[in-house]
Protein backbone atom coordinates (compact mmCIF):
# COMPACT_ATOMS: atom_id res chain seq x y z
CA UNK A 1 0.00 0.00 0.00
CA UNK A 2 2.97 2.36 0.62
CA UNK A 3 3.82 2.17 -3.10
CA UNK A 4 0.55 3.81 -4.13
CA UNK A 5 0.81 7.36 -5.53
CA UNK A 6 -1.11 10.22 -3.86
CA UNK A 7 -4.83 10.47 -4.54
CA UNK A 8 -4.41 13.94 -6.06
CA UNK A 9 -2.25 12.48 -8.83
CA UNK A 10 -4.75 9.71 -9.54
CA UNK A 11 -7.68 12.15 -9.62
CA UNK A 12 -5.84 14.44 -12.02
CA UNK A 13 -4.95 11.54 -14.30
CA UNK A 14 -8.51 10.11 -14.27
CA UNK A 15 -10.10 13.47 -15.10
CA UNK A 16 -7.56 14.24 -17.86
CA UNK A 17 -7.94 10.76 -19.39
CA UNK A 18 -11.73 10.95 -19.27
CA UNK A 19 -11.88 14.39 -20.90
CA UNK A 20 -8.72 13.94 -23.00
CA UNK A 21 -7.97 17.51 -21.98
CA UNK A 22 -5.86 19.03 -19.20
CA UNK A 23 -7.95 22.20 -19.44
CA UNK A 24 -11.30 20.43 -18.90
CA UNK A 25 -9.82 18.30 -16.12
CA UNK A 26 -8.58 21.45 -14.40
CA UNK A 27 -12.02 23.08 -14.66
CA UNK A 28 -13.68 19.98 -13.17
CA UNK A 29 -11.25 19.76 -10.24
CA UNK A 30 -11.05 23.50 -9.64
CA UNK A 31 -7.32 23.89 -10.30
CA UNK A 32 -5.17 25.25 -13.13
CA UNK A 33 -4.10 23.24 -16.21
CA UNK A 34 -0.52 23.71 -15.00
CA UNK A 35 -1.42 21.97 -11.74
CA UNK A 36 -2.97 19.06 -13.67
CA UNK A 37 0.15 18.77 -15.82
CA UNK A 38 2.36 18.78 -12.73
CA UNK A 39 0.33 16.05 -10.96
CA UNK A 40 0.40 13.85 -14.05
CA UNK A 41 4.17 14.29 -14.43
CA UNK A 42 4.57 13.14 -10.81
CA UNK A 43 2.39 10.10 -11.55
CA UNK A 44 4.39 9.35 -14.71
CA UNK A 45 7.58 9.52 -12.62
CA UNK A 46 5.99 7.06 -10.19
CA UNK A 47 5.06 4.73 -13.09
CA UNK A 48 8.41 5.09 -14.81
CA UNK A 49 6.95 5.92 -18.21
CA UNK A 50 4.65 8.42 -19.99
CA UNK A 51 0.89 8.05 -19.64
CA UNK A 52 -0.07 10.56 -22.35
CA UNK A 53 1.15 11.28 -25.87
CA UNK A 54 1.15 15.06 -25.90
CA UNK A 55 2.45 15.52 -29.45
CA UNK A 56 1.14 15.57 -32.06
CA UNK A 57 -2.27 16.77 -30.96
CA UNK A 58 -4.88 15.70 -29.98
CA UNK A 59 -3.98 14.34 -26.56
CA UNK A 60 -3.94 10.54 -26.39
CA UNK A 61 -3.15 7.82 -23.88
CA UNK A 62 -0.03 5.71 -24.24
CA UNK A 63 -0.21 1.95 -23.80
CA UNK A 64 0.60 2.42 -20.10
CA UNK A 65 -2.12 5.06 -19.78
CA UNK A 66 -4.68 2.77 -21.42
CA UNK A 67 -3.86 0.04 -18.90
CA UNK A 68 -4.06 2.38 -15.93
CA UNK A 69 -7.13 4.47 -16.81
CA UNK A 70 -9.96 1.88 -16.35
CA UNK A 71 -8.45 0.69 -13.07
CA UNK A 72 -8.17 4.20 -11.65
CA UNK A 73 -11.62 5.17 -12.99
CA UNK A 74 -13.33 2.14 -11.43
CA UNK A 75 -11.35 2.52 -8.23
CA UNK A 76 -12.41 6.15 -7.73
CA UNK A 77 -16.00 5.17 -8.56
CA UNK A 78 -15.79 2.45 -5.91
CA UNK A 79 -14.64 5.03 -3.37
CA UNK A 80 -17.59 7.27 -4.22
CA UNK A 81 -20.04 4.36 -4.06
CA UNK A 82 -18.90 3.09 -0.67
CA UNK A 83 -18.63 6.57 0.82
CA UNK A 84 -22.18 7.36 -0.33
CA UNK A 85 -23.40 4.08 1.14
CA UNK A 86 -21.72 4.78 4.48
CA UNK A 87 -22.88 8.39 4.56
CA UNK A 88 -26.51 7.72 3.60
CA UNK A 89 -26.91 4.36 5.29
CA UNK A 90 -27.89 2.57 2.09
CA UNK A 91 -27.54 2.42 -1.67
CA UNK A 92 -27.24 5.83 -3.30
CA UNK A 93 -25.90 7.51 -6.39
CA UNK A 94 -27.08 6.78 -9.94
CA UNK A 95 -27.53 3.62 -11.98
CA UNK A 96 -27.89 3.33 -15.75
CA UNK A 97 -30.34 0.56 -16.68
CA UNK A 98 -30.80 -0.72 -20.23
CA UNK A 99 -33.81 -2.74 -21.39
CA UNK A 100 -35.83 -3.26 -24.55
CA UNK A 101 -38.10 -0.37 -25.49
CA UNK A 102 -41.23 -2.41 -24.83
CA UNK A 103 -40.11 -3.72 -21.44
CA UNK A 104 -38.92 -0.29 -20.33
CA UNK A 105 -42.16 1.44 -21.32
CA UNK A 106 -44.75 -1.18 -20.35
CA UNK A 107 -43.20 -2.98 -17.39
CA UNK A 108 -40.44 -0.95 -15.79
CA UNK A 109 -41.70 2.63 -16.02
CA UNK A 110 -45.09 1.94 -14.36
CA UNK A 111 -43.23 0.49 -11.35
CA UNK A 112 -40.76 3.36 -10.89
CA UNK A 113 -42.85 5.15 -8.23
CA UNK A 114 -42.38 2.07 -6.02
CA UNK A 115 -38.66 2.21 -6.72
CA UNK A 116 -38.46 5.84 -5.61
CA UNK A 117 -40.30 4.97 -2.40
CA UNK A 118 -37.86 2.17 -1.62
CA UNK A 119 -34.64 3.92 -2.73
CA UNK A 120 -35.07 7.71 -2.85
CA UNK A 121 -31.29 8.30 -2.86
CA UNK A 122 -30.51 6.01 -5.78
CA UNK A 123 -31.39 7.59 -9.12
CA UNK A 124 -32.01 5.61 -12.30
CA UNK A 125 -31.21 6.43 -15.91
CA UNK A 126 -33.43 4.22 -18.10
CA UNK A 127 -32.10 3.43 -21.58
CA UNK A 128 -34.79 1.85 -23.73
CA UNK A 129 -33.20 0.23 -26.75
CA UNK A 130 -33.36 -3.04 -28.63
CA UNK A 131 -29.62 -2.78 -29.32
CA UNK A 132 -27.28 -4.71 -27.01
CA UNK A 133 -25.23 -2.24 -24.98
CA UNK A 134 -21.79 -3.47 -24.00
CA UNK A 135 -21.52 -3.48 -20.21
CA UNK A 136 -17.72 -3.57 -20.33
CA UNK A 137 -17.58 -0.08 -21.81
CA UNK A 138 -19.51 1.39 -18.89
CA UNK A 139 -22.42 2.59 -21.07
CA UNK A 140 -24.81 0.79 -18.71
CA UNK A 141 -24.54 -0.63 -15.20
CA UNK A 142 -27.31 -3.23 -15.45
CA UNK A 143 -28.84 -4.78 -18.56
CA UNK A 144 -32.23 -6.47 -18.69
CA UNK A 145 -31.59 -8.76 -21.65
CA UNK A 146 -34.41 -10.48 -23.53
CA UNK A 147 -32.96 -13.75 -24.80
CA UNK A 148 -33.53 -17.47 -25.34
CA UNK A 149 -30.68 -18.43 -23.02
CA UNK A 150 -28.60 -16.64 -20.37
CA UNK A 151 -26.31 -13.97 -21.85
CA UNK A 152 -22.58 -14.54 -21.53
CA UNK A 153 -21.38 -10.94 -21.14
CA UNK A 154 -21.71 -10.75 -17.36
CA UNK A 155 -23.22 -12.23 -14.22
CA UNK A 156 -26.79 -13.13 -15.08
CA UNK A 157 -29.98 -14.41 -13.49
CA UNK A 158 -33.40 -15.01 -15.01
CA UNK A 159 -35.96 -12.52 -13.77
CA UNK A 160 -38.98 -14.08 -15.52
CA UNK A 161 -40.04 -15.76 -18.74
CA UNK A 162 -42.99 -14.88 -20.94
CA UNK A 163 -45.56 -16.61 -23.14
CA UNK A 164 -47.14 -15.12 -26.26
CA UNK A 165 -50.93 -15.04 -26.62
CA UNK A 166 -53.18 -14.08 -29.51
CA UNK A 167 -55.07 -11.05 -28.20
CA UNK A 168 -57.42 -8.33 -29.36
CA UNK A 169 -59.46 -5.46 -28.03
CA UNK A 170 -63.14 -6.21 -27.21
CA UNK A 171 -63.96 -3.22 -29.41
CA UNK A 172 -62.70 -5.29 -32.37
CA UNK A 173 -63.82 -8.85 -31.61
CA UNK A 174 -66.86 -8.15 -29.43
CA UNK A 175 -67.48 -7.89 -25.72
CA UNK A 176 -68.35 -11.59 -25.40
CA UNK A 177 -65.13 -13.48 -24.84
CA UNK A 178 -64.75 -16.48 -27.15
CA UNK A 179 -61.95 -18.37 -28.81
CA UNK A 180 -61.50 -17.99 -32.56
CA UNK A 181 -60.36 -20.58 -35.06
CA UNK A 182 -57.54 -19.70 -37.53
CA UNK A 183 -60.16 -19.22 -40.25
CA UNK A 184 -62.07 -16.78 -38.04
CA UNK A 185 -58.90 -14.90 -37.16
CA UNK A 186 -58.26 -14.41 -40.89
CA UNK A 187 -61.39 -12.24 -41.07
CA UNK A 188 -59.85 -9.61 -38.80
CA UNK A 189 -56.94 -7.22 -39.42
CA UNK A 190 -53.75 -8.87 -38.18
CA UNK A 191 -50.88 -7.05 -36.51
CA UNK A 192 -47.29 -8.22 -36.85
CA UNK A 193 -44.24 -7.12 -34.86
CA UNK A 194 -40.93 -7.45 -36.70
CA UNK A 195 -38.37 -9.93 -35.40
CA UNK A 196 -34.90 -10.63 -36.81
CA UNK A 197 -35.26 -12.94 -39.85
CA UNK A 198 -32.62 -15.26 -38.40
CA UNK A 199 -34.60 -15.75 -35.16
CA UNK A 200 -36.17 -19.20 -35.47
CA UNK A 201 -37.92 -18.71 -32.13
CA UNK A 202 -39.70 -15.51 -33.18
CA UNK A 203 -43.31 -15.46 -31.90
CA UNK A 204 -44.82 -14.29 -35.19
CA UNK A 205 -47.82 -15.36 -37.26
CA UNK A 206 -45.76 -17.76 -39.36
CA UNK A 207 -44.66 -19.68 -36.28
CA UNK A 208 -48.17 -19.53 -34.84
CA UNK A 209 -49.51 -21.09 -38.06
CA UNK A 210 -47.19 -24.06 -37.60
CA UNK A 211 -48.41 -24.51 -34.02
CA UNK A 212 -52.06 -24.17 -35.09
CA UNK A 213 -51.67 -26.74 -37.89
CA UNK A 214 -51.13 -29.43 -35.24
CA UNK A 215 -54.69 -28.88 -34.00
CA UNK A 216 -56.50 -27.59 -37.11
CA UNK A 217 -56.70 -29.34 -40.44
CA UNK A 218 -56.67 -26.18 -42.56
CA UNK A 219 -54.86 -23.04 -41.43
CA UNK A 220 -54.84 -19.91 -43.62
CA UNK A 221 -51.56 -18.21 -44.41
CA UNK A 222 -51.99 -15.65 -41.66
CA UNK A 223 -48.48 -14.24 -42.02
CA UNK A 224 -49.38 -13.09 -45.53
CA UNK A 225 -52.60 -11.50 -44.26
CA UNK A 226 -50.99 -9.19 -41.71
CA UNK A 227 -52.21 -5.70 -42.59
CA UNK A 228 -50.15 -3.78 -40.00
CA UNK A 229 -46.46 -4.42 -39.34
CA UNK A 230 -44.44 -2.56 -36.71
CA UNK A 231 -40.71 -2.54 -36.17
CA UNK A 232 -41.26 -1.77 -32.48
CA UNK A 233 -43.06 -4.40 -30.39
CA UNK A 234 -44.33 -1.55 -28.22
CA UNK A 235 -46.20 -0.01 -31.16
CA UNK A 236 -47.75 -3.35 -32.12
CA UNK A 237 -49.12 -3.71 -28.58
CA UNK A 238 -50.47 -0.15 -28.61
CA UNK A 239 -52.19 -0.83 -31.93
CA UNK A 240 -53.85 -3.96 -30.52
CA UNK A 241 -55.08 -2.06 -27.45
CA UNK A 242 -56.52 0.63 -29.74
CA UNK A 243 -58.50 -2.03 -31.61
CA UNK A 244 -56.61 -1.87 -34.89
CA UNK A 245 -56.13 -5.62 -35.18
CA UNK A 246 -55.34 -8.98 -33.60
CA UNK A 247 -51.77 -9.38 -32.34
CA UNK A 248 -49.47 -11.96 -30.74
CA UNK A 249 -48.26 -10.35 -27.51
CA UNK A 250 -46.12 -11.16 -24.48
CA UNK A 251 -48.18 -11.87 -21.37
CA UNK A 252 -45.52 -10.07 -19.29
CA UNK A 253 -45.95 -6.84 -21.22
CA UNK A 254 -49.76 -6.85 -21.47
CA UNK A 255 -50.58 -8.28 -18.02
CA UNK A 256 -52.43 -5.13 -16.84
CA UNK A 257 -54.52 -5.03 -20.04
CA UNK A 258 -55.43 -8.71 -19.73
CA UNK A 259 -56.41 -8.18 -16.09
CA UNK A 260 -58.57 -5.14 -16.88
CA UNK A 261 -60.16 -6.58 -20.02
CA UNK A 262 -58.64 -3.96 -22.31
CA UNK A 263 -57.27 -6.98 -24.21
CA UNK A 264 -58.71 -10.50 -24.34
CA UNK A 265 -57.17 -13.76 -25.51
CA UNK A 266 -58.88 -15.13 -28.62
CA UNK A 267 -57.04 -18.45 -29.03
CA UNK A 268 -55.88 -21.21 -26.72
CA UNK A 269 -52.78 -21.71 -28.88
CA UNK A 270 -49.78 -19.94 -27.36
CA UNK A 271 -46.11 -19.64 -28.23
CA UNK A 272 -43.18 -19.92 -25.79
CA UNK A 273 -41.34 -16.66 -25.31
CA UNK A 274 -37.94 -15.71 -23.98
CA UNK A 275 -36.30 -15.02 -20.66
CA UNK A 276 -35.75 -11.59 -19.13
CA UNK A 277 -32.22 -11.76 -17.70
CA UNK A 278 -30.56 -9.35 -15.28
CA UNK A 279 -26.91 -8.94 -16.30
CA UNK A 280 -24.10 -6.94 -14.69
CA UNK A 281 -20.34 -7.01 -14.14
CA UNK A 282 -19.32 -8.81 -10.96
CA UNK A 283 -16.38 -6.38 -10.60
CA UNK A 284 -18.52 -3.28 -11.05
CA UNK A 285 -17.66 -0.41 -8.71
CA UNK A 286 -21.38 0.20 -8.04
CA UNK A 287 -22.03 -3.35 -6.90
CA UNK A 288 -23.85 -2.29 -3.71
CA UNK A 289 -26.35 -0.22 -5.69
CA UNK A 290 -26.68 -2.85 -8.42
CA UNK A 291 -27.59 -5.51 -5.87
CA UNK A 292 -30.15 -3.14 -4.34
CA UNK A 293 -31.76 -2.71 -7.77
CA UNK A 294 -31.73 -6.45 -8.46
CA UNK A 295 -33.34 -7.22 -5.10
CA UNK A 296 -36.06 -4.65 -5.78
CA UNK A 297 -36.85 -5.72 -9.35
CA UNK A 298 -36.89 -9.40 -8.36
CA UNK A 299 -39.49 -8.64 -5.71
CA UNK A 300 -41.44 -6.39 -8.09
CA UNK A 301 -41.61 -9.17 -10.70
CA UNK A 302 -43.42 -11.37 -8.19
CA UNK A 303 -46.09 -8.74 -7.45
CA UNK A 304 -48.81 -8.25 -10.12
CA UNK A 305 -49.15 -4.73 -11.48
CA UNK A 306 -52.51 -2.99 -11.09
CA UNK A 307 -54.81 -3.50 -14.12
CA UNK A 308 -54.80 -0.79 -16.77
CA UNK A 309 -57.94 1.27 -17.10
CA UNK A 310 -60.14 0.48 -20.10
CA UNK A 311 -60.57 3.59 -22.28
CA UNK A 312 -64.14 4.83 -22.42
CA UNK A 313 -65.85 6.59 -25.30
CA UNK A 314 -66.92 10.03 -24.16
CA UNK A 315 -67.86 11.30 -27.56
Secondary structure, DSSP 8 states (H G I E B T S, - for coil): -TTS--HHHHHHHHHHHHHT-HHHHHHHHTS-HHHHHHHHHHHHHHHTS-SEE-SSSS-EE-HHHHHHHHHHHHHHHHHHHHHHHHHHTS--EEEEEEE-HHHIIIIIGGGHHHHHHH-TTEEEEEEE-SS---GGGTS-SEEEEEESS--SSSEEEEEEEEEEEEEE-HHHH-SS-----HHHHTTS-EEEE---TT-TT--SHHHHHHHHTTT-S----HHHHEEEEESSHHHHHHHHHTTS-BEEEETTTSHHHHHHTSSEE--S--EEEEEEEEEE-TT-TTHHHHHHHHHHHHHHHTS------------
